[in-house]
Amino acid sequence: MAEPPQEPQWFKSSYSGTPDNECVEVAEMPKGPWVRDSKRPEGPHAFFSRAAWATFTESIRSQKAPTRD
C-alpha cells in the first residue's frame, strides 16, 4: 500500500527579516525541496531535485554573506 502524501511543513530562513520583507519559504519533501513565495503561499510552488538544491545552497554558502548587526 502506498504512503499517504506528505503535507509540506514550510519554513523561512532566519535571514528573512520582518514579515513584510519579500522572501521564500522551503518545504523538505521526500523527492526534494519545494519553494514558494511567502507573500503568495497559495501560488505556484517550484520543485527542485536534491542535487540541484544542494548545488544552489552550496553556491550561496561559498559566497561571503553579509552579517547582521
PyMOL commands that set and color helices and strands:
alter all, ss='L'
color gray80, all
select helices_A, chain A and resi 50-61
alter helices_A, ss='H'
color red, helices_A
select strands_A, chain A and resi 11-12+24-27+34-37+46-47
alter strands_A, ss='S'
color yellow, strands_A
deselect
rebuild
show_as cartoon
